[in-house]
Amino acid sequence: MAKKERLIGSDGAIYLKSLASEIIGDGTSTLDELVTNGKGKGFYQVTGIGELATFYTWDNPEVKDYFFNDGTGVLEAGDTAIPVILLENDNEDTSIKSFDISLTKDKIDVTTIADRKQKTYRMGKVDASGTMSGITMVENDLIKNRFLDILDVDTDGSFTMNRKTDDELYFVGYLNQEENSGDTVVAVVGKIEIESGSMGATDGSAQEFSSGFAPSSGDRLQLINIKIA
């Protein structure tokens, strides 16, 4: 198959996951061995960096950086990480039909009287925000539960109450998901907060929802490019 350079909507995919448990490196165990079910291929967030040696060998690794591994990587003693999305354990969110991320910088006017001919500006901090839209599904309450208590009533009349939650929510938005030889997989990864949501029904149309999101406080979105051999 020819290498893809120009991406289209069907190249994308989205994964959402609430909560994840930290794993601790020991210098010998692979990520496959450290995660549940023994399938460690996926995306991780750095939570600790070993002092004497580290698996995180990119320039100036930082806590809260994200990375991808096929499951064969070995975290050194002192390295810790959170499995954000494990591709053989976690399912793609099939309710989402589109997502959009807007990136901006503050434009700060620093013009003085001495600037005779034109204004002078400096760029400030980066801000990111996004939206997701999709088809409302009966069994998918992950986003609804960010705003509403949800009561499930079983066929025997028993109740299960799912209270509104502010649990951590991790996001992986693929711009290119297919792992074809010679291609580059591209994904945006981060911990997000759902800021807004809407849902409803219109006669003659699919029931759709939309939600606004932004990086969680103290976190940021990160782009990861993965070259496929």
C-alpha positions in Angstrom: 0.0 0.0 0.0 1.3 3.5 -0.9 2.5 5.7 1.9 -0.1 8.2 3.0 0.8 11.9 3.0 -2.6 13.6 3.0 -5.0 12.5 5.6 -8.8 12.2 5.5 -11.4 11.8 8.2 -11.6 8.0 8.0 -7.9 7.8 8.9 -8.8 9.1 12.4 -10.1 7.4 15.6 -10.7 8.4 19.2 -10.2 6.6 22.5 -11.4 7.8 25.9 -10.5 6.2 29.2 -11.4 7.0 32.8 -8.8 6.3 35.4 -5.7 4.2 35.1 -3.3 2.6 37.6 0.4 3.5 37.8 3.1 0.9 36.9 6.5 0.8 38.5 9.7 -0.1 36.6 12.2 -2.6 38.0 14.8 -2.6 35.2 13.9 -6.1 34.0 10.2 -6.4 33.4 8.7 -5.3 30.0 5.6 -3.2 29.8 3.8 -6.3 28.6 4.7 -7.9 31.9 3.8 -4.9 34.1 0.3 -4.2 32.7 -2.9 -6.1 33.3 -3.6 -8.9 30.7 0.0 -8.8 29.5 -0.7 -6.6 26.5 1.3 -3.4 26.9 1.2 -1.9 23.4 -0.2 1.7 23.8 0.2 5.2 25.1 1.6 6.1 28.5 2.2 9.1 30.7 5.5 9.6 32.6 4.9 9.9 36.4 8.5 9.4 37.6 12.0 9.3 36.2 14.8 7.1 37.5 17.8 8.9 38.9 20.6 6.5 37.8 19.1 5.3 34.5 15.8 5.8 32.7 13.8 4.3 29.8 12.8 7.9 28.8 15.7 8.6 26.5 14.4 11.6 24.5 15.8 15.0 25.2 15.0 16.5 28.6 12.2 14.0 29.7 9.7 15.5 32.1 7.0 14.1 34.4 3.7 14.3 32.5 5.3 13.7 29.1 3.4 11.1 27.0 5.0 8.2 25.0 4.1 5.2 22.9 5.6 1.7 23.1 4.8 -1.7 21.6 5.0 -3.4 25.0 8.6 -4.6 24.8 10.1 -1.5 26.6 11.6 -1.9 30.0 11.2 0.8 32.6 14.3 1.3 34.7 14.2 1.3 38.5 12.7 4.6 39.5 10.7 5.0 36.3 7.0 5.0 36.7 4.1 5.6 34.3 0.4 5.4 33.8 -1.0 3.3 30.9 -3.2 5.8 29.3 -4.6 3.7 26.4 -3.6 0.0 25.8 -4.6 -0.7 22.3 -5.3 -4.5 22.8 -7.3 -3.9 26.0 -9.2 -0.6 25.5 -11.8 -0.1 22.9 -12.1 2.7 20.4 -15.0 5.0 21.2 -17.4 4.2 18.4 -19.9 6.9 19.3 -17.6 9.7 18.2 -17.9 10.8 14.6 -15.7 13.9 14.7 -13.3 15.8 16.9 -11.6 19.2 16.5 -8.7 20.8 18.5 -8.0 24.5 18.4 -4.6 25.8 19.3 -4.0 29.5 20.1 -1.4 31.8 21.7 -2.1 35.0 23.5 -1.1 38.0 21.4 0.3 40.7 23.8 0.6 44.3 22.7 3.9 45.7 23.9 3.9 48.8 21.7 5.6 51.9 23.1 5.7 55.5 21.8 9.1 54.7 20.2 7.4 52.3 17.8 6.7 54.9 15.2 5.5 52.9 12.3 3.8 49.8 13.6 2.7 48.0 16.7 4.9 45.5 18.4 3.6 42.2 19.8 4.9 39.3 21.8 3.3 35.8 21.8 2.1 34.5 25.1 1.2 31.0 26.4 -0.4 28.3 24.3 -4.0 27.5 24.9 -5.8 24.4 23.6 -9.5 23.5 23.5 -11.5 21.0 21.6 -14.9 19.7 20.7 -16.3 16.2 20.1 -19.5 15.2 18.4 -21.1 11.9 17.9 -24.2 9.7 17.8 -26.0 9.1 21.2 -25.7 5.4 22.2 -27.6 3.8 25.0 -24.7 1.9 26.5 -22.1 4.7 26.4 -22.4 7.1 29.4 -18.8 8.2 29.8 -19.4 11.8 28.8 -23.0 12.0 30.1 -21.8 11.0 33.6 -19.6 14.0 33.7 -22.7 16.2 34.1 -25.5 13.9 35.4 -26.2 11.2 37.9 -27.3 8.1 36.0 -29.7 5.5 37.5 -29.7 2.1 35.8 -32.8 -0.1 36.4 -32.3 -3.8 35.6 -34.9 -6.2 34.3 -35.4 -7.6 37.8 -36.1 -4.1 39.2 -32.7 -3.7 40.9 -31.0 -0.3 40.8 -27.4 0.9 40.2 -26.7 4.6 40.8 -23.7 6.1 39.0 -23.1 9.5 40.6 -21.8 12.4 38.6 -18.0 12.0 38.4 -15.0 14.2 38.0 -12.6 11.2 37.6 -9.6 11.6 35.3 -10.3 11.2 31.6 -7.6 10.4 29.1 -7.9 11.2 25.5 -6.1 9.7 22.4 -7.3 11.3 19.1 -5.7 9.7 16.1 -5.2 11.7 13.0 -3.8 8.6 11.3 -4.4 5.2 13.0 -3.5 2.7 10.3 -0.2 0.9 10.9 0.8 0.3 7.3 4.4 -0.3 6.4 6.2 3.0 5.7 3.4 5.1 7.2 3.5 7.3 10.2 0.8 7.0 12.9 -0.2 10.4 14.3 -2.0 10.9 17.6 -2.9 13.7 20.0 -2.7 12.5 23.6 -3.6 14.2 26.9 -5.7 14.2 30.1 -8.8 16.3 29.5 -11.8 18.0 31.3 -15.2 17.9 29.7 -16.4 21.5 29.8 -19.7 21.4 28.1 -22.2 19.0 26.6 -25.4 18.9 24.7 -27.8 16.1 23.6 -31.3 15.7 22.3 -33.6 14.3 19.6 -34.9 15.7 16.3 -37.5 13.9 14.2 -36.1 12.3 11.2 -32.5 12.6 12.2 -29.9 10.6 14.2 -29.7 11.6 17.8 -26.4 13.5 18.2 -24.4 14.9 21.1 -21.5 17.4 21.3 -19.0 18.2 24.0 -16.3 20.8 24.6 -13.1 19.8 26.3 -9.7 21.3 27.4 -6.5 19.9 28.9 -6.8 19.2 32.6 -5.2 21.7 35.0 -1.5 21.1 35.0 -1.6 18.8 32.0 -1.2 19.5 28.3 -2.0 17.9 24.9 1.0 16.3 23.1 1.4 15.1 19.5 3.1 11.7 19.0 4.4 10.5 15.6 5.0 6.8 15.3 7.0 5.5 12.3 5.9 2.1 11.0 8.7 -0.2 9.6 
